Amino acid sequence: MRSRIGPSIAISPILVAGAAAQEPDWQANADVSVIEVITSDADGDVRDVPVWFVEVDGEIYLRTSASAWLENLRRDPDLVVRLEGVEYPLQAVEMKGDAIIEAVDAASAEKYGWQESLIHVFRMRTPEILRLESRTSEE
């Protein structure tokens, strides 16, 4: 059974029971390759997407291009990140500029190696960069 926190994000009851105050220990999970990003579509359906993540200067970043989950986050920046089976309510902040794109690309190349190089072959547009941070308020 899933519950809702706020107007749009559905999360599991375990998060409602107390894990909401926690944030992921990103350093302890630096070797994790994929997190699940959970957003809510405009029609209220839950979208659960596996996503690579990287750390740059102590901040966690995601990268995407023209994805449905990006549109969801532009409508409502609240999301849930599932990391190693635990769900965390966070917020995404869209970042602009070549410097952050280059930094995230470099961190991704270091973390993901040859798999990262394949992304550049198929990249059709400039990626969008999102920084994850604590939610500013719980509704």
C-alpha positions in Angstrom: 0.0 0.0 0.0 1.3 3.4 -0.9 0.6 6.7 0.9 0.9 10.3 -0.3 3.0 13.1 1.3 2.2 16.5 -0.1 0.2 17.0 -3.2 2.0 14.7 -5.6 4.5 12.2 -4.3 3.5 8.7 -3.3 5.8 6.9 -0.9 5.8 3.8 1.1 4.4 3.6 4.6 7.8 3.0 6.1 8.8 6.6 5.1 5.7 8.0 6.8 6.6 6.1 9.9 9.8 8.0 10.5 12.5 7.8 7.9 11.3 11.2 6.4 13.7 13.1 8.7 16.8 11.3 7.4 18.9 12.0 4.4 21.0 9.5 2.6 24.6 8.9 3.7 25.9 9.6 0.2 29.6 8.9 1.1 28.7 5.5 2.6 26.9 4.8 -0.7 29.4 6.2 -3.1 29.8 2.9 -4.8 26.1 2.5 -5.5 25.6 2.9 -9.2 21.9 3.6 -9.5 19.3 5.2 -7.3 15.6 5.2 -8.0 14.0 8.6 -8.6 10.3 8.6 -7.8 8.1 11.5 -9.1 4.5 12.1 -9.9 3.1 12.5 -13.4 0.6 15.2 -14.1 -2.2 12.7 -14.0 -1.0 11.5 -10.5 0.6 8.3 -11.6 3.9 7.5 -9.9 7.0 7.4 -12.1 9.9 5.3 -10.7 13.0 5.7 -12.8 16.6 4.2 -12.2 19.1 7.1 -12.5 22.9 7.5 -12.2 24.1 10.0 -9.6 27.4 11.6 -8.9 29.0 13.7 -6.2 30.7 17.0 -7.0 32.1 19.2 -4.2 30.0 17.4 -1.6 26.7 17.8 -3.6 24.7 15.1 -5.3 23.7 15.6 -9.0 21.5 13.9 -11.5 21.6 14.3 -15.3 18.8 13.9 -17.8 17.6 15.2 -21.2 14.0 15.7 -22.1 12.7 13.1 -19.7 9.2 12.8 -18.3 10.6 12.8 -14.8 12.4 16.1 -15.5 9.0 17.6 -16.5 7.5 16.2 -13.3 10.3 17.9 -11.3 9.8 21.2 -13.1 6.2 21.1 -12.1 6.9 20.0 -8.5 10.6 19.7 -7.3 9.7 17.3 -4.5 10.8 13.7 -5.2 11.6 10.5 -3.3 14.9 8.8 -3.8 15.2 5.1 -3.1 18.7 4.2 -2.2 19.4 0.6 -1.3 15.8 0.0 -0.5 15.3 3.0 1.8 13.2 6.0 0.6 14.2 9.6 1.3 12.1 12.7 0.6 14.3 15.2 -1.2 14.0 18.2 -3.6 15.6 18.7 -7.0 17.1 22.1 -8.0 17.8 22.6 -11.7 21.3 23.9 -12.3 22.3 25.9 -15.4 25.7 26.6 -16.9 28.5 24.9 -18.8 30.7 24.7 -15.7 28.3 22.4 -13.8 27.6 20.3 -16.9 31.4 19.8 -17.3 31.9 19.0 -13.6 29.0 16.4 -13.6 30.2 14.9 -16.9 33.7 14.5 -15.4 32.5 13.0 -12.2 30.3 10.6 -14.2 33.2 9.6 -16.4 35.2 8.8 -13.4 32.4 6.8 -11.7 30.9 5.0 -14.7 33.9 4.7 -17.0 33.2 3.3 -20.5 29.5 3.3 -19.9 29.6 7.1 -19.6 31.4 7.4 -22.9 28.5 5.7 -24.6 26.1 8.4 -23.4 28.1 11.1 -25.2 27.8 9.2 -28.5 24.0 9.3 -28.3 23.6 12.6 -26.6 21.4 14.7 -28.9 21.1 17.8 -26.7 22.7 19.6 -23.7 21.8 17.6 -20.6 19.9 19.1 -17.7 21.5 18.9 -14.3 19.7 18.6 -11.1 21.1 19.0 -7.6 19.5 17.0 -4.8 18.9 18.7 -1.5 16.8 18.5 1.6 13.2 19.5 1.3 12.5 23.1 2.4 9.2 22.1 4.0 7.0 19.1 4.5 3.4 19.5 3.6 
